[in-house]
Amino acid sequence: MLHTALEWVSHGQVAHYMSLHRQEGDISELTTYFDTVVDWVSATFADVYREMCGLEWGRLYETYHQQPYAADEVAQRVAALMADESIRQKSGIFEYVLGGEQVPSLLNIRVFEDRTKRSAYTRQTQQAKAAGHSNCPYCVQEGKANRDRIWDLKEMDADHVTAWSRGGATDIANCQMLCKTHNRMKGNR
Ligand SMILES: [Zn+2]
């Protein structure tokens, strides 16, 4: 099943490979190559997911096949990430895990919904006004010119208090509004 799925969706790469090896006229070499890729995918990922379809397995094989992976750890991580509601692009999980979970942008992590942002904004702003300081906690911490500034909702962005990659959920409990400057600074850390 995996073999079929990969061959079926990899036809672009097959064509490329065939154009490179046309002179040799050796179709069995192509077959062998794809068997190698498929064997590697099977050995690396114990389970087959429909999200595997359409991925550039040739490229992933070339990039990662020399690295050692513990199949049970990989299976566990993939299963856990598949169940994570914050991940919008499940097909990115395989490359994310192969690469040592360094590039969350492969996963298109869910952003906070507008109503969540509004709730967080209202809560923070009420507390800030009562306490007489800015509704951006980082402006308060910094203690400079904006220490007492109440930002408008449109001047702020939502931030994961605990980063998603450290287990933080995309929900109201883990949402804080920061002024755009501080949100950018935190994002670049
Ligand atoms: Zn700020």
py3Dmol code that shows the C-alpha trace and the ligand (Angstrom):
import py3Dmol

protein = """\
ATOM      1  CA  MET A   1       0.000   0.000   0.000  1.00  0.00           C
ATOM      2  CA  LEU A   2       2.794   2.396   0.939  1.00  0.00           C
ATOM      3  CA  HIS A   3       4.693   1.431  -2.184  1.00  0.00           C
ATOM      4  CA  THR A   4       1.704   2.207  -4.368  1.00  0.00           C
ATOM      5  CA  ALA A   5       0.976   5.467  -2.595  1.00  0.00           C
ATOM      6  CA  LEU A   6       4.527   6.684  -2.981  1.00  0.00           C
ATOM      7  CA  GLU A   7       4.883   5.666  -6.602  1.00  0.00           C
ATOM      8  CA  TRP A   8       1.522   7.085  -7.424  1.00  0.00           C
ATOM      9  CA  VAL A   9       2.300  10.535  -6.040  1.00  0.00           C
ATOM     10  CA  SER A  10       5.985  10.617  -6.906  1.00  0.00           C
ATOM     11  CA  HIS A  11       5.443  10.502 -10.646  1.00  0.00           C
ATOM     12  CA  GLY A  12       6.994  13.954 -10.982  1.00  0.00           C
ATOM     13  CA  GLN A  13      10.178  12.670  -9.457  1.00  0.00           C
ATOM     14  CA  VAL A  14      10.014   9.466 -11.438  1.00  0.00           C
ATOM     15  CA  ALA A  15       9.893  11.491 -14.628  1.00  0.00           C
ATOM     16  CA  HIS A  16      12.839  13.557 -13.472  1.00  0.00           C
ATOM     17  CA  TYR A  17      14.825  10.487 -12.559  1.00  0.00           C
ATOM     18  CA  MET A  18      13.991   8.846 -15.873  1.00  0.00           C
ATOM     19  CA  SER A  19      15.108  11.889 -17.827  1.00  0.00           C
ATOM     20  CA  LEU A  20      18.447  11.742 -16.019  1.00  0.00           C
ATOM     21  CA  HIS A  21      18.927   8.073 -16.732  1.00  0.00           C
ATOM     22  CA  ARG A  22      17.359   7.806 -20.142  1.00  0.00           C
ATOM     23  CA  GLN A  23      20.653   7.178 -21.917  1.00  0.00           C
ATOM     24  CA  GLU A  24      21.315   4.217 -19.725  1.00  0.00           C
ATOM     25  CA  GLY A  25      17.917   2.897 -20.674  1.00  0.00           C
ATOM     26  CA  ASP A  26      17.792   0.999 -17.445  1.00  0.00           C
ATOM     27  CA  ILE A  27      14.322   0.900 -15.986  1.00  0.00           C
ATOM     28  CA  SER A  28      15.320  -1.628 -13.358  1.00  0.00           C
ATOM     29  CA  GLU A  29      17.608   0.952 -11.804  1.00  0.00           C
ATOM     30  CA  LEU A  30      14.631   3.226 -11.313  1.00  0.00           C
ATOM     31  CA  THR A  31      12.633   0.433  -9.754  1.00  0.00           C
ATOM     32  CA  THR A  32      15.497  -0.374  -7.442  1.00  0.00           C
ATOM     33  CA  TYR A  33      15.823   3.254  -6.423  1.00  0.00           C
ATOM     34  CA  PHE A  34      12.170   3.532  -5.518  1.00  0.00           C
ATOM     35  CA  ASP A  35      12.262   0.245  -3.674  1.00  0.00           C
ATOM     36  CA  THR A  36      15.151   1.661  -1.675  1.00  0.00           C
ATOM     37  CA  VAL A  37      13.212   4.830  -0.854  1.00  0.00           C
ATOM     38  CA  VAL A  38      10.102   2.875   0.077  1.00  0.00           C
ATOM     39  CA  ASP A  39      12.098   0.462   2.251  1.00  0.00           C
ATOM     40  CA  TRP A  40      13.663   3.407   4.014  1.00  0.00           C
ATOM     41  CA  VAL A  41      10.294   5.058   4.630  1.00  0.00           C
ATOM     42  CA  SER A  42       8.876   1.771   5.942  1.00  0.00           C
ATOM     43  CA  ALA A  43      11.839   1.195   8.235  1.00  0.00           C
ATOM     44  CA  THR A  44      11.831   4.776   9.549  1.00  0.00           C
ATOM     45  CA  PHE A  45       8.096   5.166  10.056  1.00  0.00           C
ATOM     46  CA  ALA A  46       6.427   2.079  11.461  1.00  0.00           C
ATOM     47  CA  ASP A  47       2.948   3.283  10.567  1.00  0.00           C
ATOM     48  CA  VAL A  48       1.430   4.341   7.284  1.00  0.00           C
ATOM     49  CA  TYR A  49      -0.563   7.580   7.195  1.00  0.00           C
ATOM     50  CA  ARG A  50      -2.593   8.980   4.363  1.00  0.00           C
ATOM     51  CA  GLU A  51      -0.717  12.264   4.916  1.00  0.00           C
ATOM     52  CA  MET A  52       2.346  10.514   3.497  1.00  0.00           C
ATOM     53  CA  CYS A  53       0.850  10.821   0.043  1.00  0.00           C
ATOM     54  CA  GLY A  54       2.207  13.598  -2.085  1.00  0.00           C
ATOM     55  CA  LEU A  55       5.383  14.231  -0.142  1.00  0.00           C
ATOM     56  CA  GLU A  56       8.759  14.519  -1.815  1.00  0.00           C
ATOM     57  CA  TRP A  57      10.079  11.235  -0.470  1.00  0.00           C
ATOM     58  CA  GLY A  58      12.975  11.205  -2.891  1.00  0.00           C
ATOM     59  CA  ARG A  59      14.236  14.491  -1.465  1.00  0.00           C
ATOM     60  CA  LEU A  60      13.608  13.395   2.126  1.00  0.00           C
ATOM     61  CA  TYR A  61      15.453  10.154   1.478  1.00  0.00           C
ATOM     62  CA  GLU A  62      18.431  11.978  -0.015  1.00  0.00           C
ATOM     63  CA  THR A  63      18.524  14.414   2.891  1.00  0.00           C
ATOM     64  CA  TYR A  64      17.985  12.073   5.838  1.00  0.00           C
ATOM     65  CA  HIS A  65      18.708   8.445   4.977  1.00  0.00           C
ATOM     66  CA  GLN A  66      22.202   8.523   6.453  1.00  0.00           C
ATOM     67  CA  GLN A  67      20.946   9.539   9.867  1.00  0.00           C
ATOM     68  CA  PRO A  68      20.092   6.854  12.392  1.00  0.00           C
ATOM     69  CA  TYR A  69      16.555   6.862  13.783  1.00  0.00           C
ATOM     70  CA  ALA A  70      15.018   4.768  16.536  1.00  0.00           C
ATOM     71  CA  ALA A  71      11.857   3.456  14.909  1.00  0.00           C
ATOM     72  CA  ASP A  72       9.846   3.235  18.124  1.00  0.00           C
ATOM     73  CA  GLU A  73      10.720   6.810  19.115  1.00  0.00           C
ATOM     74  CA  VAL A  74       9.847   8.093  15.665  1.00  0.00           C
ATOM     75  CA  ALA A  75       6.533   6.221  15.717  1.00  0.00           C
ATOM     76  CA  GLN A  76       5.720   7.654  19.123  1.00  0.00           C
ATOM     77  CA  ARG A  77       6.517  11.230  18.124  1.00  0.00           C
ATOM     78  CA  VAL A  78       4.595  11.018  14.856  1.00  0.00           C
ATOM     79  CA  ALA A  79       1.540   9.584  16.612  1.00  0.00           C
ATOM     80  CA  ALA A  80       1.664  12.293  19.294  1.00  0.00           C
ATOM     81  CA  LEU A  81       1.993  15.075  16.723  1.00  0.00           C
ATOM     82  CA  MET A  82      -0.799  13.607  14.592  1.00  0.00           C
ATOM     83  CA  ALA A  83      -3.062  13.970  17.632  1.00  0.00           C
ATOM     84  CA  ASP A  84      -1.989  17.563  18.311  1.00  0.00           C
ATOM     85  CA  GLU A  85      -4.820  19.919  17.445  1.00  0.00           C
ATOM     86  CA  SER A  86      -2.459  22.857  17.069  1.00  0.00           C
ATOM     87  CA  ILE A  87      -0.896  21.334  13.962  1.00  0.00           C
ATOM     88  CA  ARG A  88      -2.762  22.353  10.846  1.00  0.00           C
ATOM     89  CA  GLN A  89      -0.395  20.777   8.348  1.00  0.00           C
ATOM     90  CA  LYS A  90      -0.132  17.149   9.378  1.00  0.00           C
ATOM     91  CA  SER A  91       1.810  16.252   6.232  1.00  0.00           C
ATOM     92  CA  GLY A  92       4.720  18.299   7.573  1.00  0.00           C
ATOM     93  CA  ILE A  93       5.121  16.025  10.599  1.00  0.00           C
ATOM     94  CA  PHE A  94       7.378  13.486   8.862  1.00  0.00           C
ATOM     95  CA  GLU A  95       9.964  16.017   7.766  1.00  0.00           C
ATOM     96  CA  TYR A  96       9.657  17.805  11.114  1.00  0.00           C
ATOM     97  CA  VAL A  97      10.532  14.603  12.997  1.00  0.00           C
ATOM     98  CA  LEU A  98      13.271  13.599  10.533  1.00  0.00           C
ATOM     99  CA  GLY A  99      14.886  16.990  11.047  1.00  0.00           C
ATOM    100  CA  GLY A 100      14.944  16.663  14.824  1.00  0.00           C
ATOM    101  CA  GLU A 101      11.863  18.839  15.453  1.00  0.00           C
ATOM    102  CA  GLN A 102      13.708  22.080  14.754  1.00  0.00           C
ATOM    103  CA  VAL A 103      11.393  23.727  12.219  1.00  0.00           C
ATOM    104  CA  PRO A 104       7.831  24.246  13.497  1.00  0.00           C
ATOM    105  CA  SER A 105       6.994  26.248  10.368  1.00  0.00           C
ATOM    106  CA  LEU A 106       6.634  22.896   8.563  1.00  0.00           C
ATOM    107  CA  LEU A 107       3.531  22.275  10.650  1.00  0.00           C
ATOM    108  CA  ASN A 108       1.589  25.500  10.176  1.00  0.00           C
ATOM    109  CA  ILE A 109       0.792  25.832  13.879  1.00  0.00           C
ATOM    110  CA  ARG A 110      -2.680  27.090  14.663  1.00  0.00           C
ATOM    111  CA  VAL A 111      -2.950  30.765  15.497  1.00  0.00           C
ATOM    112  CA  PHE A 112      -5.258  32.186  18.142  1.00  0.00           C
ATOM    113  CA  GLU A 113      -8.786  32.867  17.026  1.00  0.00           C
ATOM    114  CA  ASP A 114     -10.083  36.431  17.046  1.00  0.00           C
ATOM    115  CA  ARG A 115     -12.508  35.757  19.886  1.00  0.00           C
ATOM    116  CA  THR A 116      -9.684  34.295  21.977  1.00  0.00           C
ATOM    117  CA  LYS A 117      -7.583  37.396  21.334  1.00  0.00           C
ATOM    118  CA  ARG A 118     -10.493  39.676  22.260  1.00  0.00           C
ATOM    119  CA  SER A 119     -11.082  37.776  25.512  1.00  0.00           C
ATOM    120  CA  ALA A 120      -7.406  37.898  26.436  1.00  0.00           C
ATOM    121  CA  TYR A 121      -7.280  41.591  25.509  1.00  0.00           C
ATOM    122  CA  THR A 122     -10.321  42.466  27.608  1.00  0.00           C
ATOM    123  CA  ARG A 123      -9.064  40.520  30.610  1.00  0.00           C
ATOM    124  CA  GLN A 124      -5.581  42.024  30.456  1.00  0.00           C
ATOM    125  CA  THR A 125      -6.783  45.557  29.829  1.00  0.00           C
ATOM    126  CA  GLN A 126      -9.221  45.519  32.740  1.00  0.00           C
ATOM    127  CA  GLN A 127      -6.525  44.255  35.070  1.00  0.00           C
ATOM    128  CA  ALA A 128      -3.999  46.747  33.718  1.00  0.00           C
ATOM    129  CA  LYS A 129      -6.344  49.718  34.169  1.00  0.00           C
ATOM    130  CA  ALA A 130      -7.164  48.622  37.709  1.00  0.00           C
ATOM    131  CA  ALA A 131      -3.456  48.332  38.485  1.00  0.00           C
ATOM    132  CA  GLY A 132      -2.612  51.572  36.679  1.00  0.00           C
ATOM    133  CA  HIS A 133      -0.067  50.199  34.235  1.00  0.00           C
ATOM    134  CA  SER A 134       0.229  49.118  30.605  1.00  0.00           C
ATOM    135  CA  ASN A 135      -1.784  46.211  29.258  1.00  0.00           C
ATOM    136  CA  CYS A 136       1.400  44.852  27.663  1.00  0.00           C
ATOM    137  CA  PRO A 137       3.162  42.929  30.435  1.00  0.00           C
ATOM    138  CA  TYR A 138       6.523  43.384  28.718  1.00  0.00           C
ATOM    139  CA  CYS A 139       6.086  47.175  28.596  1.00  0.00           C
ATOM    140  CA  VAL A 140       5.421  47.040  32.353  1.00  0.00           C
ATOM    141  CA  GLN A 141       8.471  44.860  32.921  1.00  0.00           C
ATOM    142  CA  GLU A 142      10.674  47.111  30.839  1.00  0.00           C
ATOM    143  CA  GLY A 143       9.581  50.126  32.888  1.00  0.00           C
ATOM    144  CA  LYS A 144      10.256  52.692  30.159  1.00  0.00           C
ATOM    145  CA  ALA A 145       8.103  55.272  28.366  1.00  0.00           C
ATOM    146  CA  ASN A 146       5.274  52.818  27.608  1.00  0.00           C
ATOM    147  CA  ARG A 147       5.028  51.512  31.153  1.00  0.00           C
ATOM    148  CA  ASP A 148       1.569  53.022  31.651  1.00  0.00           C
ATOM    149  CA  ARG A 149       0.360  52.862  28.063  1.00  0.00           C
ATOM    150  CA  ILE A 150      -2.945  51.165  27.283  1.00  0.00           C
ATOM    151  CA  TRP A 151      -2.656  49.760  23.770  1.00  0.00           C
ATOM    152  CA  ASP A 152      -5.625  49.277  21.465  1.00  0.00           C
ATOM    153  CA  LEU A 153      -6.474  45.744  20.419  1.00  0.00           C
ATOM    154  CA  LYS A 154      -5.218  46.478  16.908  1.00  0.00           C
ATOM    155  CA  GLU A 155      -1.865  47.582  18.306  1.00  0.00           C
ATOM    156  CA  MET A 156      -1.293  44.190  19.920  1.00  0.00           C
ATOM    157  CA  ASP A 157      -0.623  40.616  18.810  1.00  0.00           C
ATOM    158  CA  ALA A 158      -1.366  37.304  20.478  1.00  0.00           C
ATOM    159  CA  ASP A 159       1.499  35.358  21.982  1.00  0.00           C
ATOM    160  CA  HIS A 160       1.824  31.782  23.259  1.00  0.00           C
ATOM    161  CA  VAL A 161       2.899  32.249  26.909  1.00  0.00           C
ATOM    162  CA  THR A 162       4.473  28.796  26.702  1.00  0.00           C
ATOM    163  CA  ALA A 163       5.686  28.194  23.153  1.00  0.00           C
ATOM    164  CA  TRP A 164       3.903  25.461  21.233  1.00  0.00           C
ATOM    165  CA  SER A 165       7.221  23.628  20.778  1.00  0.00           C
ATOM    166  CA  ARG A 166       7.515  23.452  24.574  1.00  0.00           C
ATOM    167  CA  GLY A 167       4.060  22.028  25.000  1.00  0.00           C
ATOM    168  CA  GLY A 168       2.001  25.232  25.159  1.00  0.00           C
ATOM    169  CA  ALA A 169      -1.544  24.928  23.820  1.00  0.00           C
ATOM    170  CA  THR A 170      -3.278  27.357  21.472  1.00  0.00           C
ATOM    171  CA  ASP A 171      -6.043  28.240  23.903  1.00  0.00           C
ATOM    172  CA  ILE A 172      -7.169  31.143  26.048  1.00  0.00           C
ATOM    173  CA  ALA A 173      -5.222  29.915  29.089  1.00  0.00           C
ATOM    174  CA  ASN A 174      -1.955  30.146  27.135  1.00  0.00           C
ATOM    175  CA  CYS A 175      -2.766  33.369  25.279  1.00  0.00           C
ATOM    176  CA  GLN A 176      -1.396  36.758  26.202  1.00  0.00           C
ATOM    177  CA  MET A 177      -1.564  39.951  24.215  1.00  0.00           C
ATOM    178  CA  LEU A 178       1.667  41.866  23.698  1.00  0.00           C
ATOM    179  CA  CYS A 179       2.256  45.175  21.962  1.00  0.00           C
ATOM    180  CA  LYS A 180       3.454  44.502  18.412  1.00  0.00           C
ATOM    181  CA  THR A 181       7.028  45.507  19.212  1.00  0.00           C
ATOM    182  CA  HIS A 182       7.343  43.137  22.129  1.00  0.00           C
ATOM    183  CA  ASN A 183       5.581  40.340  20.272  1.00  0.00           C
ATOM    184  CA  ARG A 184       8.131  40.651  17.482  1.00  0.00           C
ATOM    185  CA  MET A 185      10.998  40.683  19.969  1.00  0.00           C
ATOM    186  CA  LYS A 186       9.717  37.567  21.693  1.00  0.00           C
ATOM    187  CA  GLY A 187       9.173  35.846  18.357  1.00  0.00           C
ATOM    188  CA  ASN A 188      12.774  36.480  17.344  1.00  0.00           C
ATOM    189  CA  ARG A 189      14.272  35.079  20.504  1.00  0.00           C
TER     190      ARG A 189
END
"""
ligand_1 = """\
1
ZN
Zn 5.072 46.021 25.021
"""
view = py3Dmol.view(width=600, height=400)
view.addModel(protein, "pdb")
view.setStyle({"model": 0}, {"cartoon": {"style": "trace"}})
view.addModel(ligand_1, "xyz")
view.setStyle({"model": 1}, {"stick": {}})
view.zoomTo()
view.show()
